[in-house]
Every structure is written in C-alpha cells, then in structure tokens.
Amino acid sequence: MSINNLVGIRREDCAVIIIDMQNDFIAKGAPIECPGGAEIVGNIEILRKWAKDCDIPVFFTQEMHRKQRVDFGLELIRNEPEHCLEGTEGVEIISALTPAEDEFVILKRRYSGYYLTDLELLMRSFNRKVLIITGVATNVCVYATALDAIQRDIQPVVISDGVAGTSIELHEAFLKNIDYVIGDVVTLKELLTTVQ
C-alpha cells in the first residue's frame, strides 16, 4: 500500500486483535460467508505465534446476539441475514483459532470492537498504542474497529493478507480507504520483518 508507518513501532506498544473469526462468517455456506476467510487462517496463526513469542497480548472479538434478537439494532434492516445467535454453532470462533487461556475474548453486539466493549480498557491496561488488526469483515467490523482505534489515538495496522471482506471488491476498496486515511495496511511479512 502507499503509506507505511511501521518503522519506529515497538513490539511492546502492540496488541493483536482477531475480529469475528466465527463459523457464521468463515464456514462454507455461512450466512455471511467472507470470500477468502478460510485462506487467512494460516497467517492469523503465524501472527498469534509471533505475538506470543514477543509477549504481545492477543484479543479476539466474538459477535453475539441474544436469541430474542433484541440487540441486532438496525443491522437486520440493511443487507445482513440473521447471524451469530448465542447458543448456535455459527456464533463459535472457528476451531482452528480457538482462543488460548492467556488470550482475551471480547463479546460485541455491534460492528466495532470498541463499541460498548472492554477493548479500550484492555488496551489501557496493557499500555498499548498500536492495534494490529486481522479477521473479518474488512469492509464492516475490521473497518469500524480501525476507525474507532484512530479516533482514540491508537495506531491501527491492518494485515492485508490477514483479513477478508464480504466480497473481493469491497475488501479491496476498504483496504485502500483504510490505508488512505485511517491506518497502515501491510502484509504479514512486512509486519514481521519491520516491527522490532
């Protein structure tokens, strides 16, 4: 991408967030299946191992809605089918990325990982200034979280080969927009070879 501000980022300033890698977004035939979602799992696993080796905290978001459907808000009157209902297989984080005991799962009801969650508190508790973002969907929850991060003066770094969108076109368009005005968009290799 066009702008790269990775130089100068220190590992001790970073946290990793894995957004909504759940069956309802990743499984074949899922209600909101993200093209390329299954293909990014390997890179997310590499990133998790790097984070663990570097003492970088890892956060997961898990979108979850009550069975009574009272907390969907306006989501369902837009383009989205019903998804991520509590107690269903679809709400579960995919088995390949099951969170470890030393990782943190953040329950969310809306697009942003920040909105009405404890992500901001966790970032403060760990004294982190850089949020490395992976997961789905590039054009929805990844974008919303990156935007909310920069508005809190947290530097968002989106891993281009560690995210997937609800379509290839929207994925590419939103990566360009994030890179243009919100944060850094880099490959996993660029991150691992630059951040010291």
C-alpha positions as CSV (number, residue, x, y, z in Angstrom):
1,M,0.0,0.0,0.0
2,S,1.0,3.6,-0.3
3,I,1.9,4.7,3.3
4,N,3.9,2.6,5.8
5,N,4.5,3.9,9.3
6,L,5.8,0.7,10.7
7,V,9.3,2.0,11.2
8,G,9.5,3.0,14.8
9,I,6.8,0.8,16.1
10,R,8.0,-1.2,19.1
11,R,6.6,-4.7,19.9
12,E,6.0,-3.5,23.5
13,D,3.5,-1.0,22.1
14,C,1.5,-3.5,20.2
15,A,-1.6,-5.6,20.7
16,V,-3.2,-8.1,18.2
17,I,-6.9,-8.3,17.6
18,I,-8.6,-11.1,15.7
19,I,-12.0,-10.0,14.6
20,D,-15.0,-12.3,14.3
21,M,-13.4,-15.4,13.0
22,Q,-16.6,-17.3,13.7
23,N,-18.4,-20.1,11.8
24,D,-21.2,-17.7,10.6
25,F,-18.5,-15.8,8.6
26,I,-16.0,-18.4,7.7
27,A,-17.8,-21.8,7.2
28,K,-18.8,-22.8,3.7
29,G,-22.3,-21.7,3.1
30,A,-22.4,-19.5,6.2
31,P,-25.0,-16.7,6.4
32,I,-22.3,-14.1,5.8
33,E,-19.5,-16.2,4.3
34,C,-16.5,-14.0,3.6
35,P,-14.6,-15.0,0.4
36,G,-11.0,-15.8,1.3
37,G,-11.9,-16.1,5.0
38,A,-10.7,-19.6,5.4
39,E,-7.5,-18.8,3.5
40,I,-6.4,-16.2,6.1
41,V,-6.4,-18.6,9.0
42,G,-2.8,-19.7,8.4
43,N,-1.5,-16.1,8.5
44,I,-3.5,-15.4,11.6
45,E,-1.9,-18.5,13.3
46,I,1.5,-17.2,12.4
47,L,0.7,-13.8,13.8
48,R,-0.6,-15.3,17.0
49,K,2.6,-17.3,17.5
50,W,4.7,-14.2,16.8
51,A,2.6,-12.3,19.3
52,K,3.0,-15.0,22.0
53,D,6.8,-15.2,21.4
54,C,7.0,-11.4,21.8
55,D,4.7,-11.1,24.8
56,I,2.1,-9.2,22.8
57,P,-1.5,-9.5,24.1
58,V,-3.9,-11.2,21.7
59,F,-7.6,-10.2,21.8
60,F,-10.5,-11.9,19.9
61,T,-13.8,-10.3,19.2
62,Q,-16.9,-12.5,19.1
63,E,-20.0,-11.0,17.7
64,M,-23.0,-12.5,19.6
65,H,-26.7,-11.6,19.6
66,R,-29.4,-12.8,22.0
67,K,-31.8,-15.5,20.9
68,Q,-34.6,-13.0,21.4
69,R,-33.0,-10.9,18.6
70,V,-33.4,-7.7,20.7
71,D,-29.9,-6.5,20.3
72,F,-29.4,-6.6,16.5
73,G,-30.4,-2.9,16.2
74,L,-30.7,-1.8,12.6
75,E,-28.3,-4.5,11.2
76,L,-31.1,-6.7,10.0
77,I,-32.9,-4.0,8.1
78,R,-29.8,-3.5,6.0
79,N,-28.2,-6.2,3.9
80,E,-27.4,-8.7,6.5
81,P,-29.1,-12.0,7.2
82,E,-29.5,-13.2,10.8
83,H,-26.2,-14.4,12.2
84,C,-24.2,-15.1,15.4
85,L,-27.1,-16.0,17.7
86,E,-26.0,-17.2,21.1
87,G,-26.1,-20.9,21.6
88,T,-25.7,-21.7,17.9
89,E,-22.7,-23.3,16.2
90,G,-22.4,-20.3,14.0
91,V,-21.5,-17.9,16.9
92,E,-18.5,-20.0,17.8
93,I,-15.0,-19.0,16.9
94,I,-13.7,-21.5,14.4
95,S,-11.9,-24.5,15.9
96,A,-8.6,-23.7,14.1
97,L,-8.4,-20.5,16.1
98,T,-9.8,-21.5,19.5
99,P,-8.6,-18.9,22.0
100,A,-6.0,-19.9,24.5
101,E,-6.3,-19.3,28.2
102,D,-3.9,-16.4,28.0
103,E,-5.8,-14.7,25.2
104,F,-8.9,-12.4,25.7
105,V,-12.3,-12.8,24.2
106,I,-14.3,-9.6,23.8
107,L,-18.0,-10.0,23.3
108,K,-19.6,-7.4,21.0
109,R,-23.0,-6.6,19.7
110,R,-22.1,-4.1,17.1
111,Y,-19.6,-3.7,14.3
112,S,-16.7,-2.1,16.2
113,G,-14.6,-4.0,18.6
114,Y,-14.6,-0.8,20.7
115,Y,-18.3,0.0,20.9
116,L,-19.7,-0.9,24.4
117,T,-16.9,-3.5,25.0
118,D,-13.8,-3.5,27.2
119,L,-11.3,-3.3,24.4
120,E,-10.3,0.3,25.3
121,L,-9.8,-0.8,28.9
122,L,-7.6,-3.7,27.9
123,M,-5.5,-1.5,25.6
124,R,-5.0,0.9,28.5
125,S,-4.3,-1.9,31.0
126,F,-1.5,-3.3,28.8
127,N,-0.4,0.3,27.9
128,R,-0.6,-0.4,24.2
129,K,-0.7,2.2,21.5
130,V,-0.8,0.1,18.3
131,L,-3.6,-2.3,17.4
132,I,-2.7,-5.0,14.8
133,I,-5.9,-6.0,13.1
134,T,-6.9,-9.3,11.4
135,G,-10.1,-11.1,10.8
136,V,-13.4,-10.3,9.1
137,A,-15.0,-8.5,7.5
138,T,-12.6,-5.9,6.0
139,N,-15.5,-3.6,5.0
140,V,-17.5,-3.9,8.1
141,C,-16.1,-4.8,11.5
142,V,-12.4,-4.5,10.6
143,Y,-13.0,-1.1,9.2
144,A,-15.2,0.0,12.1
145,T,-12.6,-1.1,14.7
146,A,-9.7,0.6,12.8
147,L,-11.7,3.8,12.6
148,D,-12.6,3.7,16.3
149,A,-8.9,3.0,17.1
150,I,-7.5,6.0,15.3
151,Q,-10.2,8.2,16.9
152,R,-8.7,7.2,20.2
153,D,-5.2,7.9,19.0
154,I,-4.4,4.2,18.8
155,Q,-2.5,3.4,15.6
156,P,-4.3,0.7,13.6
157,V,-2.3,-1.6,11.5
158,V,-4.4,-3.9,9.2
159,I,-2.8,-7.1,7.9
160,S,-3.9,-7.2,4.2
161,D,-3.3,-10.9,3.9
162,G,-4.9,-11.5,7.3
163,V,-8.3,-10.0,6.6
164,A,-11.2,-10.9,4.3
165,G,-14.3,-8.9,3.3
166,T,-17.9,-9.7,2.4
167,S,-16.8,-9.5,-1.3
168,I,-13.5,-9.2,-3.0
169,E,-14.4,-5.8,-4.4
170,L,-15.4,-4.4,-1.0
171,H,-12.3,-6.0,0.6
172,E,-10.0,-4.2,-1.8
173,A,-11.9,-0.9,-1.7
174,F,-11.9,-0.7,2.1
175,L,-8.2,-1.7,2.4
176,K,-7.5,1.3,0.1
177,N,-9.6,3.6,2.2
178,I,-8.1,2.4,5.5
179,D,-4.6,3.0,4.0
180,Y,-5.6,6.4,2.7
181,V,-7.0,7.9,5.9
182,I,-7.1,5.6,8.9
183,G,-4.1,3.4,9.4
184,D,-1.3,1.3,7.9
185,V,-2.2,-1.6,5.6
186,V,0.7,-4.1,5.3
187,T,1.3,-7.7,4.6
188,L,2.1,-10.1,7.4
189,K,5.7,-10.4,6.1
190,E,6.1,-6.6,6.2
191,L,5.0,-6.5,9.8
192,L,7.1,-9.4,11.0
193,T,10.3,-8.0,9.3
194,T,9.8,-4.4,10.3
195,V,8.5,-4.3,13.8
196,Q,11.3,-4.8,16.3
